[in-house]
Amino acid sequence: LTDKRPANDAEKQALQALHDEIHTAASQWYLSIPGMPRAQIVRHFGTFPEVEQNPLELPNGPTWCWWLCAVLPLDPRAQITIISMGQLSDRLKALRRVLQFVQRRGTAAQ
């Protein structure tokens, strides 16, 4: 999937801020997973990927987004919808919504 590049510096800054926000939320979610389930994720998918240099310049977007799509508790149809999004900004916004839902659900279950 090739993303349309931000047209100007303001769009680049907004996309970078969105990227950073979602990466931080994803990292916090990952670290909140209890030991055994997290160990199973690591065994199957590896650890949470580091942010690459210039992640917004990657033709398919940041690696951590793809990893997150694989490990989040998503219905396969929702997963395919997010994966098939052509715009990085759309993918990040969808991941934010999923993370917010998962975090609310996790808080309510405690």
Helices and strands as residue ranges (DSSP letters): H 9-32, H 35-45, G 55-57, H 63-71, H 76-83, H 88-109
